[in-house]
Amino acid sequence: MESVALFSRSTSAVPRLSFSNIRRRTTFSEVPLRPSVSPAAGIRHRSPKIPLFQPLRAPRDTRFRTHTPAAGAQDPPPQGQGAKAIPLLISVIIGVATRFLIPKPPEVTLQAWQLLSIFLSTIAGLVLGPLPVGAWAFISLTTAVITKTLSFATAFSAFTNEVIWLIVISFFFARGFVKTGLGDRIATYFVKWLGKSTLGLSYGLTLSEALIAPAMPSTTARAGGVFLPIIKSLSFSAGSKPGEASKKKLGSYLVQSQFQSAGNSSALFLTAAAQNLLCLKLAEELGVVISNPWVSWFKAASLPAIVSLLATPLILYKLYPPETKDTPDAPALAAKKLKSMGSVTKNEWIMIGTMLLAVSLWVFGDAIGVASVVAAMLGLSILLLLGVLDWNDCLNETSAWDTLAWFAVLVGMAGQLTNLGIVHWMSTCVAKFLQSFSLSWPAAFGALQASYFLLHYLFASQTGHVGALYSAFLAMHLASGVPGVLAALALAYNTNLFGALTHYSSGQAAVYFGAGYVDLPDIFKYGFIMAVVNAVIWSVTGAFWWKFLGLY
């Protein structure tokens, strides 16, 4: 889902350190930062000034976006030029054709069929992008009200949804992590502890993302605000530059490994990605209620996610190896970086305390009667009261407000499709089709999960995918006899795992691909390979683990 947001520079003073003289299986050494004289030639030269682990500004074309155009799609039109004609025409035709040319099934009401046509047009617009996603969602909602398909109150009812506001607040938490420099500090510690080799660097970055994920619920913010800056600094200092043959030295592997690992970090914790919360909300609307959701989610995801997190860097190290294997001096330079940052600042301590409080309430909130959104509101209030964030930080988090708008529209429409019987009708049709093949529920489970996963090639947003298909696929699972909690959680986990399929499959995909270290064919090739690897790990490990937990 995620959008490239904020990424203001850390307030910590960051010295300009560098690595140089990197060769295959060689070591890092610090280069001088002043003009120097070559002893042999007497020629003065200036070493490049490359900041170590300094957060980067987000690229202009991906900043604050919740929707990345699909492959081959044109860039959004410049402001003031309106919608793109061909995508607009196709999106409208799909809705009109559904409403007037396809016969309405007798068991479906006219209101439900009309809402389905508007919803399909909305989804087509999300894929084709005639307008920014928020604008297109608003036009779709307006259409539903003007045609009297939905009343004004019903159309806007989802704007008070607790889950949607929890997602919005999560963007503000992510801004706090980047603004205080806390995420940068945590990741640098892992480089210090595990960074003696390229594989160790990859594991250090992967494990540090898993550690901060539950308190920084935006994979794009983690990618653009914390991990890509570190990877680029390490790569530049190793002489590994984007767009050049040298990118294979270090940068290509680190980017690919971090990109492919991020989905498992997001799948591990309920609060590690905004779409996770949306999945459980939609499941609840279909009658699948998961008690103590934070703990239940973590227990079910823990074993397969941890196995995948440990396997991914090693598998890519074999399939997509870096030219530079050893980095023995990286821990020392990371230690210098930490020393230059000084002791943990007051705002960092406040951020740590606030997130520990929020995560504790997310874990134990059900037992003491504190809803997840209330815990998030309390955390944000503390950050505002103590000055870690100010209100302008929240106002400038445009991706949060954009998400509020289009999430609410999708959730509202999906909810009404369920209430009006469309989802039940569709799931019954699919269930009858599957039953014609005499499939057992495990076989139907595998077929539906694979279909849900592969359909993401058509989507440029994880949450857009959830809003469009999650309810329908969950209903199909239920109609096929799949246990409800198992179906709901497996679909939600898949929603995180398909975020690394393509360069447009998620917000973090745009961030990592935009760094210039991985070629487009490699994104598709290794995205598919790692999708198969994850499917095998989650299917085999999950089958035993979920049976042990009693999910089926």
C-alpha positions in Angstrom: 0.0 0.0 0.0 2.3 2.3 1.3 3.4 5.6 0.2 6.7 7.4 0.1 6.2 9.9 2.8 8.0 12.6 4.7 11.6 11.4 4.9 12.9 14.6 6.5 16.5 14.5 7.4 17.4 13.4 10.9 18.3 16.2 13.2 21.4 14.3 14.4 24.7 15.6 13.2 26.1 13.2 10.7 29.8 13.3 9.8 30.8 12.6 6.3 32.5 9.2 6.4 33.3 6.9 3.5 34.4 3.5 2.5 36.9 3.0 -0.4 39.3 0.6 -2.0 36.8 -2.2 -2.3 37.7 -5.3 -4.3 36.4 -8.8 -4.4 36.9 -10.3 -0.9 38.7 -7.2 0.3 38.3 -4.8 3.2 36.9 -1.4 3.8 39.2 1.5 4.7 38.3 5.1 5.5 39.4 7.6 2.9 40.6 11.1 3.6 38.0 13.8 3.3 40.4 16.6 2.4 42.2 17.2 -0.9 45.3 15.0 -0.8 48.4 14.5 -2.9 49.2 11.2 -4.6 52.7 10.2 -3.4 53.5 8.7 -6.7 52.3 11.3 -9.1 52.1 14.4 -7.0 48.6 15.0 -8.3 46.0 16.6 -6.0 42.6 14.9 -5.9 39.5 15.2 -3.7 37.9 12.1 -2.3 34.2 11.9 -2.8 32.1 13.1 0.2 29.6 10.5 0.8 27.5 10.7 4.0 27.3 7.5 5.9 23.8 6.3 6.7 22.2 9.7 6.2 18.5 9.6 5.3 17.7 10.6 1.7 15.0 12.8 0.4 12.3 10.9 -1.3 12.3 11.1 -5.1 10.0 13.8 -6.3 7.9 11.5 -8.5 7.2 8.9 -5.7 6.7 11.2 -2.7 3.5 11.0 -0.8 2.0 8.5 -3.2 -0.2 5.6 -2.3 -0.6 4.3 -5.8 2.2 3.5 -8.3 1.3 3.2 -11.9 1.4 -0.2 -13.4 4.0 -1.3 -15.9 3.6 0.7 -19.1 1.3 3.2 -17.5 2.0 6.8 -18.2 2.9 9.2 -15.4 0.0 11.1 -13.8 -1.0 14.1 -15.8 0.5 17.5 -14.8 -1.7 19.4 -12.4 -4.5 21.2 -14.2 -4.6 18.9 -17.3 -7.4 16.6 -15.9 -7.9 12.9 -16.5 -6.1 10.8 -19.0 -8.6 10.2 -21.8 -8.1 6.5 -22.7 -7.9 5.1 -19.1 -10.9 7.3 -18.2 -12.9 5.9 -21.2 -12.0 2.3 -20.4 -12.9 2.7 -16.7 -16.3 4.2 -17.5 -17.1 1.7 -20.2 -16.5 -1.2 -17.8 -19.0 0.3 -15.3 -21.6 1.2 -18.0 -21.3 -2.2 -19.7 -21.8 -4.0 -16.4 -24.9 -2.0 -15.6 -26.7 -1.9 -18.9 -25.3 -4.7 -21.1 -24.8 -7.7 -18.8 -28.1 -9.2 -17.7 -28.7 -8.8 -14.0 -29.0 -12.2 -12.1 -32.5 -12.6 -10.7 -31.3 -13.1 -7.2 -29.5 -9.7 -7.2 -31.3 -6.5 -6.6 -31.0 -3.5 -9.0 -29.4 -1.4 -6.3 -26.8 -4.1 -5.7 -26.1 -4.5 -9.4 -25.7 -0.8 -9.9 -23.3 -0.5 -7.0 -21.3 -3.4 -8.4 -21.0 -1.6 -11.7 -19.7 1.5 -10.0 -17.3 -0.6 -7.9 -15.9 -2.3 -11.0 -15.4 1.0 -12.6 -13.6 2.2 -9.5 -11.3 -0.8 -9.5 -10.5 -0.3 -13.2 -9.6 3.3 -12.4 -7.2 2.1 -9.6 -5.4 -0.1 -12.1 -5.4 2.2 -15.1 -5.0 5.5 -13.3 -7.0 8.1 -15.2 -6.7 10.3 -12.1 -4.8 10.1 -8.8 -6.4 7.4 -6.7 -8.0 9.7 -4.2 -9.6 11.8 -6.8 -10.9 8.8 -8.7 -12.3 7.3 -5.5 -14.1 10.6 -4.7 -15.7 10.7 -8.2 -16.9 7.1 -7.8 -18.4 8.0 -4.4 -20.1 11.0 -6.0 -21.5 8.8 -8.7 -23.0 6.4 -6.1 -24.7 9.3 -4.4 -26.0 11.1 -7.5 -27.5 7.9 -8.9 -29.1 7.3 -5.5 -27.3 4.0 -5.3 -26.2 5.0 -1.8 -27.5 7.7 0.5 -25.0 10.4 1.5 -24.8 9.1 5.1 -24.2 5.5 3.9 -21.6 6.6 1.3 -19.6 8.5 3.9 -20.1 6.1 6.8 -16.7 4.5 6.4 -15.0 7.8 7.2 -15.6 7.0 10.8 -14.1 3.5 10.6 -11.7 2.9 13.5 -9.3 0.8 11.4 -9.0 3.5 8.8 -8.0 6.1 11.4 -5.6 3.6 12.9 -3.9 3.4 9.5 -3.8 7.2 9.2 -2.2 7.5 12.6 0.4 4.9 11.6 1.7 7.3 9.0 2.4 9.9 11.7 4.2 7.3 13.8 6.4 6.5 10.8 7.2 10.2 10.4 8.3 10.3 14.1 10.7 7.5 13.6 12.3 9.2 10.6 12.3 12.7 12.1 13.9 11.7 15.4 16.5 9.5 13.6 15.6 6.5 15.9 15.1 4.1 12.9 18.5 5.1 11.5 20.2 4.5 14.9 18.6 1.1 15.3 19.6 -0.1 11.8 23.2 1.3 12.3 23.5 -0.8 15.5 22.7 -3.9 13.5 25.3 -3.0 10.9 27.8 -2.7 13.8 26.9 -6.1 15.2 26.6 -8.1 11.9 28.3 -6.2 9.2 31.6 -8.0 8.8 30.5 -9.5 5.5 28.0 -8.6 2.8 25.7 -11.5 3.9 26.0 -10.3 7.5 25.1 -6.7 6.4 22.0 -8.1 4.7 21.0 -10.0 7.8 21.6 -7.0 10.0 19.4 -4.8 7.8 16.7 -7.5 7.5 16.6 -8.2 11.3 16.6 -4.5 12.1 13.5 -4.0 9.9 11.7 -6.9 11.5 12.5 -5.3 14.9 11.1 -1.8 14.1 8.2 -3.0 11.9 5.5 -3.3 14.5 6.1 0.2 15.7 6.7 1.7 12.2 3.7 0.5 10.2 4.7 1.7 6.7 7.0 -0.4 4.6 7.5 2.5 2.3 8.6 4.8 5.2 10.9 2.1 6.4 12.4 1.6 2.9 12.8 5.3 2.0 13.4 6.8 5.4 15.7 4.2 7.0 17.1 1.3 4.9 17.6 2.7 1.4 19.7 5.6 2.7 22.0 3.1 4.6 22.2 0.8 1.6 23.1 3.6 -0.7 25.8 4.9 1.6 27.4 1.5 2.0 27.2 0.9 -1.8 28.6 4.3 -2.8 31.4 3.9 -0.4 32.2 0.5 -1.8 32.3 2.0 -5.3 29.0 0.4 -6.2 27.0 3.0 -8.1 23.5 2.8 -9.6 23.2 2.6 -13.3 26.8 1.3 -13.8 28.4 -2.1 -13.9 29.8 -1.5 -10.4 26.2 -1.8 -8.9 26.8 -5.5 -8.8 29.5 -5.1 -6.3 27.2 -4.5 -3.3 24.2 -2.4 -4.0 22.2 -4.7 -6.2 22.3 -7.6 -3.7 21.5 -5.4 -0.7 18.6 -3.7 -2.4 17.1 -7.0 -3.7 17.6 -8.8 -0.4 16.0 -6.0 1.6 13.1 -5.6 -0.9 12.3 -9.3 -0.9 12.6 -9.6 2.9 10.3 -6.6 3.7 7.1 -8.6 3.0 7.9 -11.1 5.7 8.6 -8.3 8.2 5.2 -6.9 7.4 3.5 -10.2 7.6 5.0 -11.0 11.0 3.1 -8.3 13.0 -0.4 -7.0 12.7 0.7 -3.4 13.1 3.7 -3.7 10.7 1.6 -2.6 7.6 -1.6 -0.7 7.2 -3.2 -3.3 4.9 -3.1 -5.9 7.7 -5.6 -3.9 9.8 -7.9 -3.5 6.8 -7.9 -7.2 6.1 -9.1 -8.0 9.6 -11.8 -5.3 9.4 -13.1 -6.8 6.2 -13.0 -10.3 7.6 -15.0 -9.1 10.6 -17.7 -7.8 8.2 -18.0 -11.4 6.9 -18.4 -12.8 10.3 -14.8 -14.0 10.8 -13.8 -12.4 14.2 -10.3 -13.1 15.5 -10.0 -12.7 19.2 -7.0 -10.9 20.6 -6.0 -10.0 17.0 -2.4 -8.8 17.7 -1.3 -11.9 19.5 -3.3 -14.3 17.3 -1.8 -12.7 14.2 1.8 -13.0 15.5 1.4 -16.5 16.7 0.2 -17.8 13.4 2.8 -15.8 11.3 5.8 -16.3 13.6 7.3 -19.6 12.4 6.8 -19.3 8.6 7.7 -15.6 8.6 10.9 -16.1 10.7 12.0 -19.0 8.5 11.5 -16.9 5.4 13.3 -14.0 6.9 16.3 -16.2 7.7 16.2 -17.9 4.3 15.7 -14.9 1.9 19.2 -13.2 2.3 21.0 -16.6 1.9 19.0 -17.7 -1.1 19.5 -14.4 -2.9 23.2 -14.6 -1.9 23.5 -17.8 -3.9 21.2 -16.8 -6.8 22.1 -13.1 -7.1 25.5 -12.9 -5.5 27.4 -9.6 -4.8 30.8 -9.2 -6.2 32.1 -7.9 -2.8 31.9 -10.6 -0.2 33.6 -9.3 2.9 33.2 -5.9 4.6 35.3 -6.3 7.8 35.7 -2.7 8.6 32.0 -1.8 8.3 31.3 -2.4 12.0 34.0 0.0 13.0 32.7 2.7 10.8 29.2 2.0 12.0 30.6 2.5 15.5 32.1 5.8 14.5 28.7 6.8 13.1 27.0 6.0 16.4 29.6 7.8 18.3 29.1 10.9 16.1 25.3 10.7 16.7 26.0 11.0 20.4 23.8 9.6 23.1 20.1 8.9 22.5 18.3 12.2 22.3 15.3 13.2 24.4 13.0 12.9 21.4 14.3 9.4 20.6 13.6 8.3 24.2 10.1 9.7 24.0 9.6 7.9 20.7 10.8 4.7 22.2 8.6 5.0 25.3 5.5 6.0 23.2 5.9 3.1 20.8 6.4 0.6 23.7 3.2 1.9 25.3 1.3 1.7 22.0 2.6 -1.8 21.2 1.8 -3.0 24.7 -1.7 -1.7 24.4 -2.1 -3.3 21.0 -1.1 -6.6 22.6 -3.0 -6.4 25.8 -5.7 -3.9 24.9 -8.5 -6.4 24.5 -7.9 -7.6 28.1 -8.2 -4.1 29.6 -10.8 -2.7 27.2 -8.6 -0.3 25.2 -9.2 -0.4 21.4 -6.3 -0.4 19.1 -7.2 3.0 17.6 -7.5 4.5 21.1 -4.0 3.3 21.8 -2.7 4.9 18.6 -4.6 8.2 19.4 -3.0 8.2 22.9 0.5 7.6 21.4 0.0 10.4 18.8 -1.2 12.8 21.5 1.9 12.1 23.6 4.1 12.9 20.6 2.3 16.1 19.9 2.2 17.2 23.6 6.0 16.6 24.1 7.0 18.2 20.8 8.3 15.1 19.0 5.8 15.9 16.2 4.0 19.2 15.6 0.7 19.6 13.9 2.4 20.7 10.7 4.1 17.3 10.5 0.7 15.8 10.5 -0.8 18.2 8.0 2.2 17.7 5.7 1.7 13.9 5.8 -0.4 14.1 2.6 -0.2 10.4 2.1 -2.1 9.8 5.3 -5.0 12.1 4.3 -5.0 10.7 0.8 -5.2 7.2 2.3 -8.1 8.3 4.5 -10.1 9.4 1.5 -9.7 6.5 -0.9 -9.5 3.8 1.8 -12.8 5.0 3.2 -14.4 4.9 -0.2 -13.2 1.3 -1.0 -14.1 0.0 2.5 -17.5 1.6 2.3 -18.3 0.2 -1.1 -17.0 -3.2 -0.2 -19.1 -3.2 3.0 -22.2 -2.2 1.1 -21.6 -4.9 -1.5 -21.6 -7.4 1.3 -24.7 -6.0 2.9 -26.6 -6.0 -0.5 -25.7 -9.7 -1.1 -23.3 -9.3 -4.1 -20.3 -10.9 -2.3 -22.5 -13.8 -1.2 -23.8 -14.3 -4.7 -20.3 -14.2 -6.3 -18.8 -16.5 -3.7 -21.7 -19.0 -4.2 -21.1 -19.1 -7.9 -17.4 -19.7 -7.5 -18.0 -22.3 -4.8 -20.3 -24.2 -7.1 -17.7 -24.0 -9.9 -15.0 -25.4 -7.6 -17.4 -28.1 -6.4 -17.9 -29.3 -9.9 -14.3 -30.4 -9.9 -14.9 -32.2 -6.6 -12.2 -30.3 -4.8 -11.6 -30.8 -1.1 -11.3 -27.7 1.0 -7.5 -27.8 1.1 -7.4 -28.0 -2.7 -9.8 -25.1 -3.0 -7.8 -23.2 -0.4 -4.6 -23.6 -2.5 -6.3 -22.6 -5.7 -7.9 -19.5 -4.3 -4.8 -18.4 -2.5 -2.7 -18.8 -5.7 -5.3 -16.9 -7.7 -5.5 -14.1 -5.1 -1.7 -13.8 -5.2 -1.1 -13.9 -8.9 -3.9 -11.3 -9.6 -1.6 -8.8 -7.9 0.2 -8.4 -11.2 -2.8 -6.3 -12.2 -2.6 -4.1 -9.2 -0.3 -1.2 -8.2 -1.3 -1.0 -4.6 -1.6 -3.6 -1.8 -4.5 -1.9 -0.1 -6.2 -1.4 -3.5 -6.0 -5.1 -4.0 -7.4 -5.7 -0.5 -10.3 -3.3 -1.1 -11.1 -4.9 -4.4 -10.7 -8.6 -3.8 -10.2 -9.6 -0.2 -13.9 -9.8 0.8 -14.8 -11.7 -2.4 -12.0 -14.2 -2.0 -12.6 -14.7 1.7 -16.3 -15.4 0.9 -15.2 -17.9 -1.7 -13.0 -19.6 0.9 -15.9 -19.8 3.4 -18.3 -21.1 0.7 -15.7 -23.8 -0.1 -15.6 -25.0 3.5 -12.2 -23.5 4.4 -12.0 -22.6 8.1 -12.7 -18.9 8.5 -9.7 -17.8 10.6 -7.3 -19.7 8.5 -8.6 -18.3 5.3 -8.7 -14.7 6.6 -5.1 -14.8 8.0 -3.6 -16.6 4.9 -5.1 -14.0 2.5 -3.8 -11.2 4.8 -0.3 -12.8 4.9 -0.3 -13.1 1.1 -1.2 -9.5 0.8 2.2 -8.6 2.3 4.2 -11.2 0.4 3.1 -10.1 -3.1 4.4 -6.6 -2.4 7.8 -7.6 -4.0 6.4 -9.2 -7.2 7.1 -6.2 -9.5 8.5 -2.7 -9.5 4.9 -1.3 -9.2 3.4 -3.9 -6.7 3.8 -1.6 -3.6 5.1 1.7 -2.4 8.4 0.1 -1.2 8.8 -1.5 -4.7 8.9 2.0 -6.2 11.4 3.2 -3.7 13.9 0.3 -4.2 13.5 0.1 -8.0 13.9 3.9 -8.2 17.3 3.6 -6.5 18.7 2.3 -9.8 20.6 -0.7 -8.5 18.3 -3.5 -9.8 17.4 -3.9 -13.5 13.7 -4.3 -14.4 14.0 -7.9 -15.7 15.7 -8.9 -12.4 12.9 -7.4 -10.4 10.4 -9.6 -12.3 12.6 -12.7 -12.3 13.6 -12.7 -8.7 10.2 -11.4 -7.6 8.6 -14.5 -9.1 11.4 -16.8 -7.8 11.1 -15.5 -4.2 7.3 -15.7 -4.5 7.6 -19.4 -5.2 10.1 -19.8 -2.3 7.8 -18.0 0.1 4.9 -20.1 -1.1 6.8 -23.3 -0.4 8.0 -22.1 3.0 4.6 -20.7 4.2 2.7 -23.7 2.8 5.0 -26.4 4.3 5.9 -24.7 7.6 2.5 -23.1 7.9 0.6 -26.4 7.4 2.3 -28.0 10.4 2.3 -24.8 12.5 -1.3 -23.9 11.9 -2.4 -27.4 12.6 -0.5 -27.3 15.9 -2.2 -23.9 16.7 -5.7 -25.5 16.0 -6.5 -23.2 13.0 -7.9 -26.2 11.2 
